[in-house]
């Protein structure tokens, strides 16, 4: 996890599958507890359904905590997975750049 001027950056790994979920979840929890979060999804080559739901859940937690949450630079594979699963509405307000 890195810090930008006003938010913490959580960079997703190239493969966000069940093996990566614990690591990503822990990073998201820590970041949301500290304030605004920007998830860098630019390097994602493959993403599991559970990972996408975890991102939606993290966004809802950030909203409840009144902190910002955005996903930046989403790669083509993550965008395709979101569309394929019909989750475009859930991600519409989160995607930046």
TIVEX-731080 format. One line per field, with one value per residue: residue number from 1; x, y, z of N, C-alpha, C in turn. Coordinates in pm, whole numbers, plus 50000, padded with zeros to 5 digits. Example, Ala and Ser with C-alpha at 12.3 -4.5 7.8 and 13.67 -1.06 7.14 Angstrom:
2
resi: [1 | 2] .
nx: [51319 | 51285] .
ny: [49431 | 49775] .
nz: [50780 | 50708] .
cax: [51230 | 51367] .
cay: [49550 | 49894] .
caz: [50780 | 50714] .
cx: [51320 | 51290] .
cy: [49670 | 50003] .
cz: [50780 | 50787] .
REM end
This chain:
97
resi: [1 | 2 | 3 | 4 | 5 | 6 | 7 | 8 | 9 | 10 | 11 | 12 | 13 | 14 | 15 | 16 | 17 | 18 | 19 | 20 | 21 | 22 | 23 | 24 | 25 | 26 | 27 | 28 | 29 | 30 | 31 | 32 | 33 | 34 | 35 | 36 | 37 | 38 | 39 | 40 | 41 | 42 | 43 | 44 | 45 | 46 | 47 | 48 | 49 | 50 | 51 | 52 | 53 | 54 | 55 | 56 | 57 | 58 | 59 | 60 | 61 | 62 | 63 | 64 | 65 | 66 | 67 | 68 | 69 | 70 | 71 | 72 | 73 | 74 | 75 | 76 | 77 | 78 | 79 | 80 | 81 | 82 | 83 | 84 | 85 | 86 | 87 | 88 | 89 | 90 | 91 | 92 | 93 | 94 | 95 | 96 | 97] .
nx: [50085 | 50062 | 50090 | 49904 | 49874 | 49630 | 49509 | 49518 | 49693 | 49607 | 49744 | 49640 | 49727 | 49855 | 49711 | 49416 | 49295 | 49153 | 49374 | 49499 | 49319 | 49313 | 49541 | 49489 | 49243 | 49326 | 49492 | 49305 | 49131 | 49301 | 49369 | 49116 | 49048 | 49223 | 49155 | 49072 | 49072 | 49246 | 49226 | 49450 | 49405 | 49536 | 49719 | 49592 | 49537 | 49380 | 49082 | 48892 | 48546 | 48479 | 48669 | 48586 | 48340 | 48441 | 48570 | 48348 | 48227 | 48426 | 48413 | 48158 | 48200 | 48385 | 48219 | 48031 | 48206 | 48250 | 48458 | 48654 | 48654 | 48794 | 48848 | 49117 | 49250 | 49158 | 49219 | 49173 | 49096 | 48976 | 48766 | 48621 | 48545 | 48379 | 48171 | 48084 | 47981 | 47767 | 47796 | 47830 | 47675 | 47719 | 47984 | 47996 | 48012 | 48257 | 48475 | 48755 | 48936] .
ny: [49882 | 50215 | 50575 | 50840 | 51194 | 51258 | 51016 | 50661 | 50418 | 50115 | 49863 | 49632 | 49290 | 49114 | 48878 | 48829 | 48620 | 48347 | 48281 | 48523 | 48681 | 48713 | 48870 | 49102 | 49180 | 49237 | 49457 | 49640 | 49671 | 49788 | 50026 | 50155 | 50202 | 50404 | 50617 | 50786 | 50587 | 50467 | 50235 | 50071 | 49928 | 49865 | 49669 | 49427 | 49109 | 48890 | 48824 | 48716 | 48636 | 48658 | 48843 | 49076 | 49120 | 49165 | 49409 | 49575 | 49550 | 49666 | 49927 | 49997 | 49985 | 50193 | 50404 | 50399 | 50474 | 50729 | 50798 | 50847 | 50633 | 50482 | 50327 | 50307 | 50330 | 50085 | 49772 | 49616 | 49338 | 49339 | 49517 | 49376 | 49150 | 49266 | 49361 | 49118 | 48983 | 49137 | 49357 | 49623 | 49842 | 49844 | 49916 | 50158 | 50421 | 50404 | 50375 | 50534 | 50706] .
nz: [50000 | 49912 | 49953 | 49823 | 49765 | 49896 | 49943 | 50007 | 49823 | 49684 | 49518 | 49286 | 49227 | 48933 | 48896 | 49042 | 49229 | 49419 | 49576 | 49614 | 49748 | 50036 | 50091 | 49939 | 50054 | 50321 | 50275 | 50172 | 50391 | 50583 | 50448 | 50412 | 50675 | 50734 | 50574 | 50265 | 49964 | 49682 | 49438 | 49241 | 48946 | 48717 | 48643 | 48636 | 48510 | 48528 | 48703 | 48980 | 49043 | 49313 | 49398 | 49270 | 49398 | 49651 | 49616 | 49570 | 49820 | 49982 | 49888 | 49976 | 50252 | 50279 | 50206 | 50418 | 50617 | 50547 | 50369 | 50073 | 49781 | 49508 | 49189 | 48987 | 48654 | 48543 | 48398 | 48073 | 48106 | 48365 | 48331 | 48138 | 48285 | 48478 | 48314 | 48195 | 48413 | 48474 | 48645 | 48603 | 48688 | 48966 | 48976 | 48848 | 48967 | 49080 | 48911 | 48778 | 48538] .
cax: [50000 | 50134 | 50004 | 49902 | 49861 | 49513 | 49449 | 49606 | 49684 | 49617 | 49768 | 49599 | 49824 | 49815 | 49609 | 49341 | 49214 | 49131 | 49501 | 49538 | 49213 | 49347 | 49638 | 49418 | 49145 | 49397 | 49535 | 49188 | 49083 | 49394 | 49358 | 48987 | 49052 | 49307 | 49096 | 49038 | 49144 | 49247 | 49268 | 49514 | 49368 | 49595 | 49801 | 49510 | 49524 | 49271 | 49018 | 48784 | 48418 | 48486 | 48749 | 48502 | 48245 | 48518 | 48589 | 48219 | 48211 | 48520 | 48357 | 48045 | 48258 | 48439 | 48104 | 47981 | 48306 | 48258 | 48587 | 48649 | 48700 | 48788 | 48930 | 49178 | 49324 | 49113 | 49266 | 49068 | 49039 | 48887 | 48644 | 48546 | 48485 | 48268 | 48061 | 48038 | 47904 | 47655 | 47823 | 47863 | 47605 | 47785 | 48115 | 47988 | 48059 | 48388 | 48580 | 48817 | 49047] .
cay: [50000 | 50342 | 50689 | 50955 | 51316 | 51258 | 50884 | 50546 | 50342 | 49970 | 49811 | 49493 | 49209 | 49074 | 48774 | 48849 | 48500 | 48308 | 48283 | 48663 | 48754 | 48751 | 48979 | 49221 | 49218 | 49300 | 49589 | 49726 | 49700 | 49884 | 50153 | 50217 | 50250 | 50524 | 50726 | 50765 | 50477 | 50454 | 50100 | 50069 | 49802 | 49871 | 49551 | 49305 | 49026 | 48795 | 48857 | 48624 | 48695 | 48693 | 48965 | 49189 | 49144 | 49220 | 49551 | 49641 | 49553 | 49766 | 50058 | 50022 | 50014 | 50329 | 50496 | 50404 | 50546 | 50864 | 50820 | 50822 | 50504 | 50478 | 50229 | 50381 | 50260 | 49946 | 49705 | 49557 | 49216 | 49364 | 49576 | 49270 | 49066 | 49344 | 49359 | 48980 | 48944 | 49229 | 49439 | 49759 | 49939 | 49846 | 49977 | 50281 | 50537 | 50378 | 50372 | 50659 | 50693] .
caz: [50000 | 49904 | 49981 | 49734 | 49844 | 49983 | 49953 | 50009 | 49699 | 49694 | 49383 | 49269 | 49153 | 48797 | 48909 | 49166 | 49242 | 49559 | 49648 | 49640 | 49818 | 50174 | 50084 | 49890 | 50158 | 50433 | 50229 | 50162 | 50527 | 50643 | 50377 | 50441 | 50814 | 50740 | 50496 | 50124 | 49899 | 49537 | 49398 | 49110 | 48881 | 48583 | 48613 | 48647 | 48390 | 48554 | 48830 | 49017 | 49081 | 49455 | 49411 | 49230 | 49507 | 49762 | 49585 | 49595 | 49965 | 50035 | 49853 | 50067 | 50383 | 50270 | 50206 | 50556 | 50697 | 50490 | 50303 | 49930 | 49730 | 49362 | 49119 | 48877 | 48551 | 48529 | 48277 | 47989 | 48165 | 48479 | 48274 | 48073 | 48390 | 48535 | 48216 | 48177 | 48531 | 48493 | 48762 | 48559 | 48774 | 49097 | 48961 | 48769 | 49040 | 49139 | 48810 | 48739 | 48441] .
cx: [50089 | 50036 | 50016 | 49882 | 49744 | 49444 | 49556 | 49585 | 49702 | 49628 | 49728 | 49706 | 49770 | 49703 | 49542 | 49242 | 49200 | 49260 | 49542 | 49438 | 49249 | 49440 | 49569 | 49319 | 49214 | 49443 | 49419 | 49136 | 49170 | 49378 | 49228 | 48984 | 49130 | 49250 | 49066 | 49130 | 49134 | 49305 | 49324 | 49489 | 49430 | 49672 | 49722 | 49497 | 49409 | 49215 | 48904 | 48657 | 48422 | 48565 | 48667 | 48400 | 48317 | 48543 | 48461 | 48196 | 48302 | 48470 | 48242 | 48096 | 48316 | 48327 | 48048 | 48075 | 48327 | 48397 | 48573 | 48703 | 48685 | 48881 | 48985 | 49249 | 49284 | 49156 | 49148 | 49012 | 48945 | 48757 | 48558 | 48476 | 48366 | 48147 | 48000 | 47949 | 47786 | 47672 | 47855 | 47798 | 47675 | 47918 | 48110 | 48041 | 48199 | 48503 | 48626 | 48930 | 49049] .
cy: [50123 | 50454 | 50792 | 51076 | 51309 | 51123 | 50776 | 50469 | 50195 | 49918 | 49664 | 49417 | 49171 | 48970 | 48790 | 48733 | 48465 | 48312 | 48425 | 48737 | 48799 | 48871 | 49109 | 49271 | 49291 | 49440 | 49687 | 49765 | 49806 | 50022 | 50225 | 50271 | 50380 | 50642 | 50687 | 50661 | 50490 | 50317 | 50110 | 49932 | 49789 | 49745 | 49420 | 49236 | 48927 | 48826 | 48760 | 48703 | 48741 | 48822 | 49088 | 49222 | 49204 | 49370 | 49631 | 49654 | 49658 | 49907 | 50094 | 50054 | 50155 | 50432 | 50511 | 50481 | 50689 | 50897 | 50785 | 50685 | 50508 | 50371 | 50300 | 50288 | 50115 | 49888 | 49650 | 49428 | 49242 | 49428 | 49470 | 49180 | 49137 | 49340 | 49220 | 48935 | 49037 | 49321 | 49584 | 49865 | 49953 | 49919 | 50116 | 50405 | 50523 | 50396 | 50512 | 50629 | 50570] .
cz: [50000 | 49937 | 49871 | 49823 | 49941 | 49993 | 49957 | 49880 | 49730 | 49552 | 49378 | 49192 | 49015 | 48801 | 49045 | 49177 | 49390 | 49640 | 49688 | 49728 | 49959 | 50176 | 50042 | 49996 | 50273 | 50396 | 50221 | 50300 | 50591 | 50579 | 50411 | 50584 | 50827 | 50663 | 50354 | 50059 | 49748 | 49504 | 49257 | 49048 | 48743 | 48545 | 48613 | 48511 | 48403 | 48693 | 48856 | 49051 | 49226 | 49476 | 49373 | 49339 | 49629 | 49739 | 49610 | 49746 | 50029 | 50006 | 49945 | 50208 | 50385 | 50276 | 50347 | 50647 | 50648 | 50436 | 50156 | 49893 | 49579 | 49308 | 48996 | 48780 | 48529 | 48394 | 48198 | 48050 | 48282 | 48430 | 48208 | 48175 | 48453 | 48441 | 48203 | 48293 | 48558 | 48612 | 48727 | 48649 | 48908 | 49091 | 48897 | 48841 | 49095 | 49040 | 48771 | 48642 | 48367] .
REM end
